[in-house]
């Protein structure tokens, strides 16, 4: 069985774990607030035309799209968390 060298050290993996946990929490909550159509997040929606901002169905679709984007980004942070957790465990194990 071939042993792989660690990609990042223990300090880097610990830092990335903290940032990944924070990213999952922040983007998960932001996705929930977009899903609930929080009024304060309306300026973050982008429309091709000003008339689109007045169309209720397009506004709801834009909020749903932003919520999905936030949840996808939170999932990517989850994958990063799994990788750096594996790296952290790899760094504590004896390689030789």
N, C-alpha and C positions, 0 to 999 in steps of 0.2 A: 504494500500500500504506500503510495506516494504522499508525503506530507507537504503541504503548501506553506509558504512563508506568509506571515501576516501582512496585510495590505496597509494597515495603519497601526500605530503604536497604542499603548494603553491610555495615554492622555488624550490623544486625538479621538479614539473610540468613545471614551467617556464624554467628551465634549459633544460629539455627534449624537450620542444617545440623549443627552439633555436637550439639544436643539430639536431632535426628532420628536421627542415627547411634547415639547412646547408647540411644534408645528402641527402635530396631530390634534392637540387640544384647541389651538387657535383656529385652525382651518375647519375643524369639525363644528365648532360653535358658530363660526362665520357662515358656514353652509346652512346650519339650522336657521340662523337669522335671515339669510336670503330666502330659504324655503318658506319662512313665516312672513315674508315680504315686509320686512322692517322698513319704515318710511325713511329713516336716516340713511339707508343704503341706496336709495333711489339715485343719487348723483353718480354712483359707481356703475350704473347701467348705461350702455351706449346704444344709441339708435341711429339709423341711417338718415332719418328725417325727423323733424320736430313733431310732425303729425303722428308719427309712430309712438311717441311718448304719451300721446293722449288716448291711444287705443288700448283698452283694458286687456284684451287678449294678448297683445304683443308685450305689454308690461309684465303680465304673468309669465309669459314664455321666457322673457329675459331674466326674471328673478329665478325661475326654475333652472335655466341654463347656468347661471352663476352659482347656484347651490350645487349643481352637479360638478362644476369645475372645482369648487372648493373641496368637495368630498373626494374627487379623484386625486387632488394634490395631497390631501390628508392620507390617502391610501399609499401614495408614493413615499410620504414620510414614514409610514408604517413599514414599508419594504426596507427603507434605509435603516430604520430602527432594528429590524431583524438582522440585517447584514452587520451593523456595527456591534450588536449584541454578540453575534457569532465571533466577530473579531476580538471583542473583549474577552470572551471565554478562551479563544485561541491564544491570546497573549498570556493568559494566566497558566495555561497548560505547558508542560515541558515538551519542547519540540525534539530535543535530542535524547 
